[in-house]
């Protein structure tokens, strides 16, 4: 029984890490999470969806958007570190919004 719990937790962490790898990785993580439904993986799937959408919107704005995208890179690194450590770390400022807006994921 304990091995099953550890396997599920490890799967959730793996899915969370995959979600950090580009849009294709996020889609793969979303599909994988539909099979096992890990709360940890769902948390990071929502966080990464929000960060990716912000990056897309900011990419359309010349210069200022590109500079702000560097800030998003820092937020992505912070999110990745949280996922690697097995901690649910909200993205500063907007993480709560991402969890609320994308709660269906």
C-alpha positions in Angstrom: 0.0 0.0 0.0 2.8 2.4 0.9 4.6 1.7 -2.3 1.4 2.6 -4.2 1.3 6.0 -2.5 5.0 6.6 -3.2 4.5 5.6 -6.9 1.6 8.0 -7.2 3.5 10.8 -5.6 6.5 10.1 -7.8 4.2 10.1 -10.9 2.8 13.4 -9.9 6.2 14.9 -9.5 7.3 13.5 -12.9 4.2 15.0 -14.5 4.8 18.3 -12.9 8.4 18.4 -14.3 7.2 17.4 -17.7 4.7 20.3 -17.6 7.6 22.7 -17.4 9.1 21.5 -20.7 7.6 23.7 -23.5 4.0 23.7 -24.7 4.4 20.1 -26.0 5.6 19.0 -22.6 2.6 20.7 -21.0 0.2 18.9 -23.3 1.8 15.6 -22.6 1.6 16.3 -18.8 -2.1 17.2 -19.1 -2.8 13.9 -20.9 -0.7 11.9 -18.4 -2.5 13.6 -15.5 -5.9 12.7 -16.9 -5.0 9.0 -16.3 -3.7 9.4 -12.7 -5.1 12.7 -11.5 -2.4 13.9 -9.1 -3.1 17.1 -7.1 0.6 18.0 -7.2 0.7 17.6 -11.0 -2.5 19.5 -11.5 -1.1 22.4 -9.4 1.9 22.8 -11.7 -0.1 22.2 -14.8 -2.2 25.3 -13.8 0.8 27.3 -12.9 2.6 26.6 -16.2 -0.5 27.3 -18.3 -0.7 30.7 -16.7 3.0 31.4 -17.3 2.8 30.3 -20.9 -0.2 32.4 -21.6 1.5 35.4 -20.0 4.6 34.8 -22.2 2.5 34.6 -25.3 0.8 37.9 -24.5 4.0 39.6 -23.6 5.7 38.4 -26.8 3.4 40.5 -28.9 4.5 43.7 -27.2 7.8 44.9 -28.6 10.8 45.6 -26.3 8.9 46.0 -23.0 7.2 42.6 -23.5 10.5 41.0 -24.2 12.1 42.5 -21.1 9.1 41.3 -19.0 9.5 37.9 -20.5 12.9 37.7 -18.8 11.0 38.1 -15.5 8.8 35.3 -16.6 11.9 33.2 -17.1 12.9 33.8 -13.5 9.3 32.8 -12.4 9.6 29.6 -14.5 12.9 28.7 -12.9 11.4 29.3 -9.4 8.5 27.1 -10.4 10.8 24.4 -11.7 12.8 24.4 -8.5 9.6 24.0 -6.5 8.5 21.1 -8.6 11.9 19.4 -8.3 11.8 19.8 -4.5 8.3 18.4 -4.3 6.8 21.6 -2.9 3.8 23.4 -4.2 5.1 26.9 -4.6 2.8 29.5 -6.1 4.1 31.8 -8.7 4.6 35.2 -7.0 1.8 37.8 -7.6 -0.2 35.8 -10.1 -0.1 32.2 -8.8 -3.3 32.4 -6.8 -5.1 33.7 -9.9 -3.7 30.8 -12.1 -5.0 28.3 -9.5 -8.5 30.0 -9.6 -8.8 30.6 -13.3 -7.6 27.2 -14.4 -9.1 25.1 -11.7 -10.7 22.8 -14.2 -7.3 21.4 -15.2 
